[in-house]
Amino acid sequence: MLSLFDETPDYPLSLLPHDGTVHYYGKVFTKEESDGYYDYLFNQIPWENDEAVIFGKLILTKRKVAWFGEKAFEYTYSNRTKYAKFWTPELLKLKQKCEEVSGETYNSCLLNLYHDGSEGMAYHSDGETDLKKHGAIASLTFGAERKFLFKHKSTKEKVEIFLETGSLLIMKGATQDHWLHRLPPTTKVKTPRVNLTFRTIEEE
């Protein structure tokens, strides 16, 4: 943890005390770069309402999503299957930045658009069988700053951080086995946030 005497954080920050690895790199883009990417992502990505099947009923979320990759991967979660669109030049640049900073590689990206603080995500783990076991997931934020929470599945310990625009967070190792994460709703945020989660799909 940071001490009260730290004037500037020593990035990357290591967030989890045990049973996983999460590094927060802070802002990896300038304000001008972040504003430019936010404008592109908000206006040019073909957003769709997310779908989930809950108790046999199809639910459409206010949150919108898009799915991209190096080929037309199938990706199934919440009992719905999606097919990846091919990378845009801008998304490839963002992927390259994540790979340069993290030293990891990614072949796909799930994008989320939260219109304001009323839209969030409940506690979950990214443990879909399509994902590379213990592979890294890179999370980029553009737009509104939002609180992000981790909760240990057994001990119920919690870790929180505020994700800034232009920032990068990496989850890897056994994190998804032992920790849940969520984006809690808030009445304080009135503007949109775009989140990109770069990941690796493994096909049989």
Secondary structure, DSSP 8 states (H G I E B T S, - for coil): ---TT-SS--SSEE--SSSSEEEEEEE-S-HHHHHHHHHHHHHHS--EEEEEEETTEEEEEEEEEEEEESS--EEEETTEEEE-EE--HHHHHHHHHHHHHHS---SEEEEEEE-STT--EEEE----TTB-TT--EEEEEEES-EEEEEEETTT--EEEEEE-TTEEEEEETTHHHHEEEEE---SS--S-EEEEEEE-B---
